[in-house]
Amino acid sequence: MESASAAFAERVIDRGVPTSEFRYRNALYHLMTTQTSCYRYWGPGIWTDYGRELCRRTMEILEHDF
């Protein structure tokens, strides 16, 4: 989660990408889906797997679109 947040800040916020761009909104949406505590605090299992996959997808979007 931290690496996805840091990557968003570095690749999107620091570069001043306009919030009106689809790629900004898409990356932000995916980042926000990673930020629920369910993935971190419910322990191992399916929810943790979901959280990892959403973080992976977020990083992929940030690497591909920015």
Stockholm file with secondary structure:
# STOCKHOLM 1.0

chainA/1-66         MESASAAFAERVIDRGVPTSEFRYRNALYHLMTTQTSCYRYWGPGIWTDYGRELCRRTMEILEHDF
#=GR chainA/1-66 SS CHHHHHHHIIIIITTTCCTTSHHHHHHHHHHHHTCCTHHHHSCSSHHHHHHHHHHHHHHHHHHHHC
#=GC SS_cons        CHHHHHHHIIIIITTTCCTTSHHHHHHHHHHHHTCCTHHHHSCSSHHHHHHHHHHHHHHHHHHHHC
//
